[in-house]
Amino acid sequence: MGVIFITGCPGSGKSTVAALLHEKLKCPWFEFGWIPEFRQKNPHTEISYEEEEQISLENLLLVTDNYLRHGFDHVILTDIREPFTNTVYEHFSPEQIQLVTLIAEEEDEIRRRVLTRDNGNEYRNGEEAVELNRIFRARPVLPGEIRLFCDRMTAEEAAESVLAGLEPGKETP
């Protein structure tokens, strides 16, 4: 396969599903936020937030390419902002990537998850999370994309659906 790209709004379970897949597949896993941020090119030149994000994305793609080149079967990527979904999706061939989008039908569930989480994530903007969920739901489905309703299944069930989709000839629920 190659890249398992998990996307969705805050509170949708991206990190939890990625951790479960990471444990089962024993493969590298990177969240976009783990890429170091450098707001200066040198002591005299600051860069914009947009340029910093572009550099971070390009670094993540290089790291992923390197793992694949060295023979890793899978690399998990998560938490890449929606404007970059197409960039990631277009960087890899259709045979190399499985795009999994976690969305919620019940907006109150996303709001509740964001406001009550205790996993160390400090993001607490329930209204923004709901709006981002709406954006993911409205985005046209990309070829080969799996959309899973995170409010209808556990993280374990979502991970099992992804694993089933990685097996040749097996349908994803």
C-alpha positions, 0 to 999 in steps of 0.5 A, a space after each residue: 500500500 504505502 501511505 495511510 492518510 487519516 484526515 478529519 476535524 479536531 475530535 474525530 479520532 484521527 490520533 486514536 485511530 492512527 495509534 491503533 493502526 501504528 500498533 497493529 502495523 508496526 509502521 512509522 506514524 507522523 502527525 503534521 504538528 510533530 514537524 518542528 516550526 521555524 519562524 526564521 530562515 536566519 536571525 534576520 529573516 522571518 517567514 510567514 505562517 503560510 510559508 512555515 506550513 508549506 515547508 513543514 508539509 514538504 518536509 513531511 512528504 520527503 520523510 514519507 518518501 524516504 521511508 517508502 523508498 527504504 521498503 516500509 509497507 506503510 506510513 501513517 500521516 495524520 492531522 494535515 490541514 484541509 488545504 493540504 489534503 489535495 497536495 498529499 493526495 496528488 503527491 502519491 500515486 493512487 496505488 500508494 495511498 489510502 485516504 481515510 476521512 473521519 467525519 461526524 453526522 452528529 455535530 454535538 458529538 464533535 463539540 463534546 469530544 473537543 471540550 471534554 478530551 483528556 489526552 493532552 491536546 489543548 485544542 478546545 474550540 468546539 464551534 471551529 471543530 464543528 465548522 471544520 467537520 462541515 467542510 470535510 463533509 462538504 468536500 467531494 469524495 476523492 477517488 478511493 477515499 474511505 469516509 468513516 462516521 466517527 460518531 457511529 463507530 469506536 476507534 477500534 472499529 474504524 481502525 479495523 475498517 482501515 485494515 480491511 481496506 488494506 487487504 487485497 480483494 476485501 471490501 471496506 464497510 
